[in-house]
Amino acid sequence: MKRAYLMCPVRGHDPEETKGVVEQLEADGWTVHWPPRDTLQNDPLGGIQTCKENRAAIENADRVFIVWDETSRGGHFDLGMAFAFEKPITLLSYEGRSFVNVMERWEI
């Protein structure tokens, strides 16, 4: 089974914005880790558990799909983890230009 991590903005965004992406990936045979659904968002430890859950999901993913929002601090954090784990990525859409050039040239 192919495992995917969907990197997408969470705070200040309606999950409906990316739900269709998840449904399409799952229809294509991917098992998707989708943070709004699959990661603890109200972390009583101040975010450390959320970061650990996302780190594990990124590490276990075969591919990271990205809906990029340059204002998402969590997105920058997750992008760094994907880079550190040398994960292949697919940039699905983006808002803003921060790091987009890096993602467009990402070769792993």
Secondary structure as the mmCIF struct_conf table of DSSP 4:
data_model
#
loop_
_struct_conf.conf_type_id
_struct_conf.id
_struct_conf.beg_label_comp_id
_struct_conf.beg_label_asym_id
_struct_conf.beg_label_seq_id
_struct_conf.end_label_comp_id
_struct_conf.end_label_asym_id
_struct_conf.end_label_seq_id
STRN STRN1 LYS A 2 MET A 7
TURN_TY1_P TURN_TY1_P1 ARG A 11 GLY A 12
BEND BEND1 HIS A 13 HIS A 13
TURN_TY1_P TURN_TY1_P2 PRO A 15 PRO A 15
HELX_RH_AL_P HELX_RH_AL_P1 GLU A 16 ALA A 27
TURN_TY1_P TURN_TY1_P3 ASP A 28 GLY A 29
STRN STRN2 TRP A 30 HIS A 33
HELX_RH_AL_P HELX_RH_AL_P2 PRO A 35 ASP A 38
BEND BEND2 THR A 39 THR A 39
BEND BEND3 GLN A 41 ASN A 42
TURN_TY1_P TURN_TY1_P4 PRO A 44 GLY A 47
HELX_RH_AL_P HELX_RH_AL_P3 ILE A 48 ASN A 60
BEND BEND4 ASP A 62 ASP A 62
STRN STRN3 ARG A 63 ASP A 69
TURN_TY1_P TURN_TY1_P5 GLU A 70 THR A 71
HELX_RH_AL_P HELX_RH_AL_P4 ARG A 73 ALA A 84
TURN_TY1_P TURN_TY1_P6 PHE A 85 GLU A 86
STRN STRN4 ILE A 89 GLU A 95
BEND BEND5 GLY A 96 ARG A 97
TURN_TY1_P TURN_TY1_P7 SER A 98 PHE A 99
HELX_RH_AL_P HELX_RH_AL_P5 VAL A 100 GLU A 104
TURN_TY1_P TURN_TY1_P8 ARG A 105 ARG A 105
#
